[in-house]
Amino acid sequence: MIEFNLRVDSRVTRAVAPVILQAFEHSREGVTLEYPLEGEGDQDLLSSWQNDLQEDCKNDRASFQAMLQNHKFQHGYIEVAHEHADQVLRSATEVRMYIRGNQLTEFSDEELESGNFSLGKKSPSSQTFYLAYLVLAEIQEGLIQQLG
């Protein structure tokens, strides 16, 4: 079992937990699973690839959801079965990409990379989603550190 505390105050975690859950629920919208090589004519291969990928995504999301639904999560405590760490990492990436593309549009890439901006000048919604984005990044960093 991988276990660690987030460095952010648990009040922040409690505030953004519902936002992360909301983003998680919406993150699959508009996602399509396309075979990476154009013109592949083998329908059995395409079908098998798509079915396997859908199953992998389902498992990733189930592991991430289990972490979110753990009552300790809202208090900044992360608990993930070691065998589910990669799945949680992938799903956290999916949710962060959703947040970046849909909720942090008033941030430039430079601002997100450098942190050089005034959070107070952003809209309240963007502030909350930015904090959720950071909490997810910290979860990913913690898992990677524990796996390393």
N, C-alpha and C positions, 0 to 999 in steps of 0.2 A: 504494500500500500504506500502510495506517495502522499505525504501530508506536509503542508506548510502553511504559514500565516502570510497573508498579504501585508505589504508594508503600509498600505493606505489605512486611514482611520476606518473603523468598522461602521461609523455613521455614513461614510461615503459609500461603502459597499451596500449597506441597507438601502440607501437612496437610489443607487443605480441598478440594483438587482432586478426590479421590475422592468427597467428599460432594457437591460440585457435580455431578459426573457421575451420582451416584445420584439426586439430585433431578431432574436433567434427564431421566433415564430414566423417572421416575415422574410427571413433570409433566403428561403428556398424559392420564393416567388421569382418567376422569370428565368430560373436556372434551367438550362437544357444540357443534356448529356449527348455531345456529338463526338463521334469517332474522330480521332485526331488526323487521320489520313484521308484526304478527299478521294473519292472515286473507288473506295473499297467496295467490291462487288460481292464478296462472300457474306450473304445474309445470315448464315449461321454464326459466323465470327462476330458480325455486328450485333446480333441479338445476344449472344453470350457475353460480349464485352459490356453492353448496356445493362444487362441483368446483373452482372457481377458488380459493376460500378454503382448501380442503384442500391444493391444490398450493402456495399461498403458505406455509402452515404447514410443509409438508414442506421447502421451500427455506429457510425461516427456521431450522428445526432442523438442517438439513444444514450451514449456514454456522456456526452456533453449535458444532456438534459438531466441525467442522474446527478451530475456534479451540481447543477443549478438547483435541483430540488432537495439536495441535502440541506437540512436545517442549519448546518454550520456555515454554509456559504455566505449567508447574509451577515455573518459576524466576521467575515474575512478569513475564514479557515477553509483551505482547499484540501479535499480528500478525493483521490482518484486511484482506482486499482491500477497497479503498474501495467497490466496488460491492456488497459484502456487509455493510457497516456497519449499515444499517437493519435487515437481517434479523437480525443478531446482537443488536441493541438489542431488537427485539421478542421474540426467544427468551429473552434474559436477563430481560426483564420477566416472561415466563411462568414461568421457573424461580424467580424471586424471589417471585412470587405463590404458587407452590406451597409454597415454604419457609415463607413467612409463614403460610399457612393450615393447614399440616400439621405443621410442626416447631417453630414459635416460639409455640405456644399459651400458654406460661407468661409471655410478654411482653405487656404492654398496648400499645395503639397509642401512648399517651403515652411509654412507655419507648422504643419504637423510634424515635419522632420526635425525642425530646429527648436520648436517650443517658443519661438520668438513672436509673441503676440500677447495682447491683453485679453484674458479670458472674460473679464467683466464687460468688454465691449461687444461680445458676441451675444446672440439671443439666448434667453434662458434655456430653450430647448437644445440649442447647439452646445451650451455649456454642459448640460446633463449628458448628452450623447458623447461628448468629448471625454468626460470622466469615465463613462462606460467603456469607451475605446481604450483608455489607459488601463483600466482594471483588467480588461481582457488581455492586453499586452503583458501586464504583470503576471497573469496566470500562465501565459505561454512561456515567459522567461523563467518562472519558477519550475514549471514542468521540465523545460529543457535542462535547467541546472540540475534538477534531481535525476534526470535520465543520464546526464553526462558523467 
